[in-house]
Amino acid sequence: MTERRPADFSAKPTLTGTKVVLRPFTEEDAPTMAAILRDPEVLLLTGSAGTPPFPDERLRSWYAGRNEQNDRLDLGVVDRASGELVGEAVLNEWDERNRSCNFRTLIGPRGRDRGLGTETVRLITGYGFERLGLNRISLSVFDFNPRARRIYEKAGFVAEGTEREALRHEDGWVDATTMSVLAREWAVHRGRPEG
């Protein structure tokens, strides 16, 4: 069995696509991210509705420190057409032994419905497999977010199971679907399983 070197999360790349650029965060990104994180749709789809917003100082500290993290990758999503920061893409919950990570992303209102999310997923997933040497990238998506689920499917993620009643929402419960993509699958389709 060939021994692989551990993933190096200390390098914070800039990943360029045709529609988006994923780049390291700076402290100056905090006000834009604060506005995005207060968007009602972002709050709903991330399961954060009803929680108090993060104080501005905490967000400044959070985004200023993203590049110092050696066990995760947080990148800002920039719309190439406008040059605006519109969201984030994150590989976190790194399991070194099993070469796996969790993935999450969010796109604010100024970046929706133009394919930015799909390209974001493909760029960071490709980086995870091709540069970090991951074997598995997983995520969880709430059932009231079919748009995100479709984006993940377009990038090669496969549904694995249901997390029943994973989120309390209004007067009921919402299930979540666990999805993943494996390195061997990515090697075949490169984020385009439909051709």
C-alpha angles and dihedrals in degrees: 000000000000115000113228124209114245118263113270109226093168091085110080106200133198109229117197126201132167094267106021143033117209109206140165117277125248130199088253089066092067098089092050092046090047089058092046092048090053094053108117093226093050090049092050098045094046092049092246099115111130096023118116115256119257113259113255092243091055091050091050090052092045096051093040089056100046094095092056094061113108097185102052143033121228117180132177117235111227122191105230092207094059103018089232127141104240105169149323141269121204138188106194143146089061114197103197097188093053095034093232139132140185117240129209135167140174131193120199126222095274092059103044132116098015103092095263092123094052093050091045091055092048094048098050094039090051090050090050093055103031101039106020096040095230119169099199136022117188138181143174125229126189116239092239089064105072091152091064092043090054091050091052091048091050088055093051104264114146126209111247104175150321127272098209118222092352096159134039106223125178105308097341148039131269126208123221129212120225112218134178145174125209129216092243090053092047090051088061103042106019090213096314107092092160093062 
